[in-house]
Amino acid sequence: MKFLRYMGSPLEIAAVEFAALMVLLAIIGPIIAPHDPYEVDFFNRFLPPSTEYFFGTDATGRDVFSRVLYGARLTLASALVVIVIVALIGIIIGVVSALSGGLVDDVLMRFTDIWLAFPPLVLAMGFAAAFGAGINAAILALIITWWPGYARLTRALIVETKDKDFIVAAKAMGIGKIRTIIFHLIPNSLDVLFVQLTLDVAAVILVISGLSFIGVGAQIPLAEWGAMIADGRSAMSRAWWVVFFPGLAILLTAVSFNLVGDILRRELDPALRRREF
């Protein structure tokens, strides 16, 4: 990728590699998991990390390593679903608002502002609890609460771009309005949005895990990182590994996607892009 040429920091390289690794594990993790993540074995409760159980076992003898691998798929897939849907909703509302103007713009943006006035996490907790605890409820709650930021950002980017010379030239060449919007206006307006999408992967992972931890997201015994921490917190004093490894997975995944987002922002923003001498 182009931005890899500009990465001088070993931390940035490690972040890109780890983010790619987590995506890979989300795809193949269940295939390479050494044990069934839901198999209960009370004879092997709270075994410490070893060559057989890399991350030890939990209160019911389940393999923590296998559960972390399964959790990578569940957590990242949930975050991807949320990000893709809220981005589509935000882009549609933002584009319609920016190109319509007048009353339509005012109504859409005032509705968006009202939604933005509520703290997203608190609102997500309320919706998740109302829909019934579960991973699907958490995903739906985040979709409902996360779209306004994308609508606002998209509108601002479209308004900034729609009167630029290349758009005027496209219109002068007789290119249709719909084609101009789809193939010229939107692609050249949303570089910043792609950066925000990458940064929000980390934020959504944290919120999904947080909702599971407090009991309104994924439910025990589902192999989801936040639910695993909630399940193991009562045994932290005797089996630190039950909480440590899923917590470490959340931390490293969030940090790596944040750093990848920072790299993208630097390379897509001319004011921040490094110069090659």
ZIMO-V353317 format. One record per residue. N is the residue number from 1. PHI is phi in whole degrees, -180 to 180 (999 if undefined). PSI is psi in degrees with one decimal (NA if undefined). OMEGA is omega in whole degrees, -180 to 180 (NA if undefined). Layout:
BEGIN
<<N | PHI | PSI | OMEGA> <N | PHI | PSI | OMEGA>>
END
This chain:
BEGIN
<<1 | 999 | 150.9 | -174> <2 | -59 | -41.6 | -173> <3 | -71 | -14.4 | 179> <4 | -64 | -24.0 | 179> <5 | -67 | -24.5 | -173> <6 | -98 | -3.5 | -176> <7 | -82 | 106.1 | 179> <8 | -98 | -17.2 | -176> <9 | -89 | 130.2 | 175> <10 | -59 | -30.8 | 179> <11 | -64 | -40.1 | 179> <12 | -67 | -41.6 | 178> <13 | -62 | -44.6 | 179> <14 | -62 | -37.8 | -180> <15 | -65 | -44.4 | 179> <16 | -63 | -43.5 | -179> <17 | -66 | -40.7 | -179> <18 | -69 | -40.3 | 177> <19 | -61 | -42.5 | 177> <20 | -64 | -38.8 | 179> <21 | -63 | -41.9 | -179> <22 | -66 | -38.4 | 176> <23 | -63 | -42.6 | 178> <24 | -63 | -43.7 | 180> <25 | -66 | -32.9 | 177> <26 | -64 | -28.8 | -179> <27 | -84 | -46.6 | -172> <28 | -108 | -2.9 | -176> <29 | -51 | -51.3 | 180> <30 | -61 | -23.5 | 180> <31 | -76 | -38.5 | -175> <32 | -95 | -4.1 | 180> <33 | -60 | 129.1 | -176> <34 | -74 | -20.2 | -177> <35 | -137 | 163.3 | 173> <36 | -72 | 120.8 | -175> <37 | -69 | -11.8 | -179> <38 | -112 | 4.5 | -179> <39 | -78 | 121.2 | -178> <40 | -90 | 132.5 | 178> <41 | -143 | 92.6 | -175> <42 | -69 | -12.3 | 177> <43 | -80 | -13.1 | -179> <44 | -121 | 36.6 | -180> <45 | -71 | 138.9 | 173> <46 | 53 | 40.0 | 174> <47 | -76 | 136.1 | -180> <48 | -72 | 167.3 | 178> <49 | -55 | 137.0 | -178> <50 | -154 | -178.3 | 179> <51 | -69 | -24.6 | 178> <52 | -86 | -42.0 | 178> <53 | -120 | 95.1 | -171> <54 | -57 | -39.1 | -180> <55 | -109 | 15.8 | -179> <56 | 79 | -171.1 | 178> <57 | -125 | 163.4 | -176> <58 | -101 | -162.2 | -173> <59 | -66 | -20.5 | 179> <60 | -112 | 13.0 | 178> <61 | 82 | 12.0 | 179> <62 | -79 | 146.0 | -178> <63 | -74 | 116.8 | -177> <64 | -67 | -37.7 | 180> <65 | -60 | -47.3 | 179> <66 | -63 | -36.9 | 180> <67 | -69 | -36.1 | 176> <68 | -65 | -40.4 | 178> <69 | -63 | -46.0 | 177> <70 | -64 | -37.0 | 179> <71 | -65 | -30.4 | 177> <72 | -60 | -44.8 | 179> <73 | -65 | -47.0 | -176> <74 | -65 | -45.4 | -177> <75 | -69 | -47.7 | -179> <76 | -69 | -37.5 | 178> <77 | -65 | -40.8 | 178> <78 | -63 | -43.8 | 179> <79 | -63 | -40.1 | -180> <80 | -64 | -43.0 | 179> <81 | -60 | -46.6 | -180> <82 | -61 | -48.9 | -176> <83 | -63 | -45.0 | -178> <84 | -64 | -45.2 | -177> <85 | -69 | -45.6 | -179> <86 | -67 | -32.7 | 177> <87 | -65 | -42.9 | 179> <88 | -63 | -45.0 | 179> <89 | -62 | -46.8 | -178> <90 | -64 | -41.3 | -180> <91 | -65 | -44.5 | -180> <92 | -61 | -48.9 | -179> <93 | -65 | -42.7 | -179> <94 | -64 | -43.0 | -180> <95 | -67 | -46.6 | 179> <96 | -60 | -43.3 | -179> <97 | -64 | -46.4 | -177> <98 | -68 | -37.7 | -176> <99 | -86 | -21.8 | -180> <100 | -82 | -47.1 | -177> <101 | 67 | -173.3 | 175> <102 | 59 | -139.0 | -176> <103 | -64 | -41.2 | -179> <104 | -60 | -45.4 | 179> <105 | -61 | -45.4 | -179> <106 | -63 | -45.7 | -178> <107 | -64 | -47.9 | -178> <108 | -64 | -42.5 | -178> <109 | -74 | -33.8 | 177> <110 | -68 | -37.8 | 177> <111 | -64 | -41.4 | 178> <112 | -63 | -42.2 | 180> <113 | -63 | -40.2 | 178> <114 | -61 | -43.5 | -180> <115 | -66 | -36.2 | -180> <116 | -71 | -18.4 | -178> <117 | -70 | -20.6 | 179> <118 | -89 | 136.2 | 176> <119 | -60 | 123.3 | -175> <120 | -57 | -43.1 | -177> <121 | -66 | -44.0 | 180> <122 | -64 | -42.8 | 179> <123 | -64 | -41.6 | 179> <124 | -64 | -40.2 | 178> <125 | -61 | -42.1 | -180> <126 | -65 | -46.7 | 180> <127 | -66 | -42.6 | -179> <128 | -61 | -41.9 | 178> <129 | -66 | -37.8 | -179> <130 | -69 | -35.8 | -179> <131 | -78 | -11.2 | -176> <132 | 99 | 129.4 | -175> <133 | -57 | 137.7 | 179> <134 | 159 | 161.4 | -178> <135 | -65 | -35.9 | 179> <136 | -67 | -36.9 | 177> <137 | -65 | -39.5 | 179> <138 | -65 | -42.4 | 179> <139 | -63 | -46.8 | 180> <140 | -63 | -41.0 | 179> <141 | -63 | -40.7 | 180> <142 | -69 | -37.1 | 177> <143 | -61 | -43.3 | -179> <144 | -65 | -34.7 | -173> <145 | -96 | -14.9 | -169> <146 | -98 | -17.0 | -172> <147 | -70 | -29.9 | -173> <148 | -58 | -36.7 | 179> <149 | -62 | -38.2 | 179> <150 | -71 | -35.7 | 178> <151 | -64 | -45.3 | 179> <152 | -62 | -46.7 | -178> <153 | -65 | -43.4 | -180> <154 | -63 | -43.9 | 179> <155 | -59 | -45.7 | -179> <156 | -62 | -41.1 | -179> <157 | -69 | -39.6 | 180> <158 | -67 | -43.2 | 179> <159 | -60 | -38.8 | -179> <160 | -69 | -29.2 | -172> <161 | -98 | -27.1 | -166> <162 | -65 | -20.1 | 180> <163 | -106 | 12.6 | 179> <164 | -74 | 163.5 | -171> <165 | -60 | -39.7 | -176> <166 | -70 | -27.3 | 176> <167 | -74 | -43.4 | 177> <168 | -61 | -41.0 | 179> <169 | -65 | -39.5 | 179> <170 | -62 | -41.8 | 178> <171 | -65 | -40.8 | -179> <172 | -65 | -29.0 | 179> <173 | -80 | -1.4 | 177> <174 | 86 | 13.5 | 178> <175 | -69 | 134.4 | -177> <176 | -61 | 156.4 | -177> <177 | -62 | -45.7 | -179> <178 | -64 | -43.2 | -180> <179 | -66 | -38.5 | 178> <180 | -62 | -42.1 | -180> <181 | -66 | -47.3 | -173> <182 | -74 | -43.1 | -171> <183 | -100 | -12.6 | -177> <184 | -124 | -51.1 | -174> <185 | -71 | -55.7 | -176> <186 | -64 | -50.2 | -179> <187 | -60 | -32.4 | -178> <188 | -89 | 1.2 | -179> <189 | -106 | -21.4 | -162> <190 | -110 | 22.9 | 175> <191 | -58 | -44.0 | -180> <192 | -64 | -33.6 | 180> <193 | -65 | -38.1 | 178> <194 | -63 | -37.9 | 176> <195 | -63 | -45.2 | 180> <196 | -63 | -36.6 | 178> <197 | -60 | -44.2 | -180> <198 | -65 | -43.7 | 179> <199 | -65 | -35.1 | -177> <200 | -75 | -17.8 | 174> <201 | -57 | -46.4 | 179> <202 | -63 | -44.2 | -178> <203 | -64 | -42.1 | -179> <204 | -67 | -39.5 | 177> <205 | -58 | -44.4 | -180> <206 | -64 | -42.6 | -178> <207 | -70 | -42.8 | 178> <208 | -60 | -44.3 | 178> <209 | -64 | -38.7 | 178> <210 | -65 | -41.6 | 178> <211 | -64 | -38.5 | 177> <212 | -67 | -38.1 | -178> <213 | -63 | -38.6 | -178> <214 | -88 | -0.9 | 172> <215 | 99 | 7.1 | 179> <216 | -111 | 4.2 | 177> <217 | -109 | -134.5 | 178> <218 | -59 | 140.9 | -175> <219 | -104 | 144.8 | 173> <220 | -60 | 135.3 | 12> <221 | -99 | 22.9 | -179> <222 | -57 | 138.2 | -178> <223 | -80 | 75.6 | 176> <224 | -124 | 139.7 | -170> <225 | -56 | -46.8 | -180> <226 | -65 | -40.9 | 178> <227 | -67 | -33.6 | 178> <228 | -65 | -40.3 | 178> <229 | -66 | -42.8 | 179> <230 | -62 | -38.8 | -179> <231 | -69 | -32.7 | -175> <232 | -99 | -2.5 | -174> <233 | -65 | -29.3 | -179> <234 | -73 | -14.1 | -178> <235 | -112 | 16.9 | -176> <236 | -59 | -36.0 | -176> <237 | -68 | -25.4 | -178> <238 | -111 | -17.8 | -178> <239 | -145 | 75.6 | -175> <240 | -60 | -28.5 | -175> <241 | -67 | -24.2 | -178> <242 | -64 | -34.7 | 179> <243 | -96 | -35.1 | -173> <244 | -62 | -48.3 | -172> <245 | -71 | -44.4 | 174> <246 | -65 | -34.7 | 176> <247 | -65 | -40.8 | 177> <248 | -64 | -37.7 | 178> <249 | -63 | -43.0 | 177> <250 | -63 | -47.2 | -178> <251 | -60 | -52.8 | -176> <252 | -67 | -37.4 | 179> <253 | -66 | -45.0 | 180> <254 | -64 | -45.6 | -180> <255 | -64 | -42.7 | -178> <256 | -65 | -43.0 | 179> <257 | -69 | -33.3 | 175> <258 | -63 | -43.3 | 179> <259 | -67 | -38.4 | 176> <260 | -62 | -40.9 | 176> <261 | -62 | -39.8 | 177> <262 | -64 | -39.3 | 178> <263 | -63 | -46.2 | 179> <264 | -61 | -42.2 | 180> <265 | -62 | -41.2 | -180> <266 | -65 | -40.3 | -176> <267 | -82 | -24.6 | 180> <268 | -91 | -15.8 | 179> <269 | -100 | 113.1 | -178> <270 | -57 | -31.8 | -178> <271 | -71 | -22.8 | -178> <272 | -106 | -12.4 | -174> <273 | -65 | 135.6 | 178> <274 | -71 | 145.2 | 177> <275 | -93 | 144.5 | 176> <276 | -98 | 127.3 | -179> <277 | -108 | NA | NA>>
END
